[in-house]
């Protein structure tokens, strides 16, 4: 048991001094942040099984924003909108999937369009009921 404690202490001590005493170069992290370049990409696909899409862009400050989702051939849809920045990753999910309800677990916002009283799928974007 003592040897495990000695090993753990030595490991932690080495890790604590690694970036100071062994010349860890922080400039790479700073340089890579300065070299961040804005971008934008996306696609949309539609076939007999439904629709899919994904779009994302990166701002000059490094903030990433995007969305992805699908609508199946029965009108069920799910769409995720997200932001990743200095404050972390945040997402909002919009869906009409049966059995879902609006909630906010783990800082994720889930907005359900499903109505258990109607027991139908509602596609707000096209205004149709399935």
N, C-alpha and C positions, 0 to 999 in steps of 0.2 A: 504494500500500500504506500509506503514511503517513497519507493522509486517512481510510482505514478505521480505523486505530488511533486517530486523533484523535477520530473520530466515536464509536467504541466507548467510549473514555475519557470523553468528554463525556456519553454516555448513562448510563454507570454512575455517574458523579459526580452527575448530575441525579437518578437513581433513589435514590441513597444519601441525599441531602438532601431529597427530596421530602416525606417525612412530617414532618420537623422544620421546615424553612424555609418550606414552602408551606402550612402550617396544616392538614395532614391531621387530621381529627377522629376520634380513636380512640373517643370516647364512643358513637358509633353501634354499634360492635361490642359494647361493654359493655352498652348498652341492649338490643340485640337478644337478647343472652344472658339478660338478666334477664327479657325478655318471652316466653321460651320457655314454651309451655304444653303440658302432657301431652295426649296423644291416643291413641286406639285405633281401628283400623278393620280390617275383614277381609271376606272373601267365600269362599264355597265353591260350586262349580258341578259338576253331574254331568249327563252326557248319554250318548248312544250311543257316543261316542268315548272316554269315560273321565271322570276327575275332575280338577279343578284347585282350588287354594286359595291364598289369600294372607292373612296376618295380620301386623299391625305395631302396636306401641305405643311411645310415648315417655314416659319417666319424668320426674318433675319436675326431676331433675338434668341432663336433656338426653340421657340414654342412650336409644338406639333399639334395640329388639329386634324380631325378626320371623322369619317363615318363609314360604316359598312352595314350591309343588310340583305335581306331576301324577302320575296313574296312568292309563296308556292302556288301551285295550280288550284288550290282550294281557297285562296285569298288570305291565308295566314301570313302575317308579316312580322318581322323583327328588324329593328334598326338600332344600331349603337352609334352614338355620337361621343367622341372622346377628345380630351385635351391632356397633353403631357407638357409640363413646364417646371419651373423652379418650385412650384407648390405641390408637385407630384402628379399622379395620373388620376383623372376624374372621368367618369363615364355616365351617360344617361341612356337607358334602354327604353325604346318605345315598341310595344308589341300588342297584338290582339290575340295572342295565343290563349286557348281555352285553359281555364284554371288559374290564370295569373291575376294578380291584383297590384295596384300601385303601392310601392313601398320604397324605402331608402336604406337598404342594408349596406354596411361597410362603405359609406360615402358614395354609393352608386344609386342613382335615381332610376327606378323602374316605373314607367308610365304604361299602365295596361289599358287597352281599349276594349278588352273583352268584357261582355256583359253577361253574367250568369243568369239574369232574368230573361234575356232574349235568347240565350244559347245559340248565338250566331256570331260569325266573324264579321267585323265591321272594318272596311278599308276606307279610312277617312280621306285618303289622298284621291281616290277615284269616286267616292260617294256611293259605292255599291255595297249591297249585303250579299253574303254567300251562304 
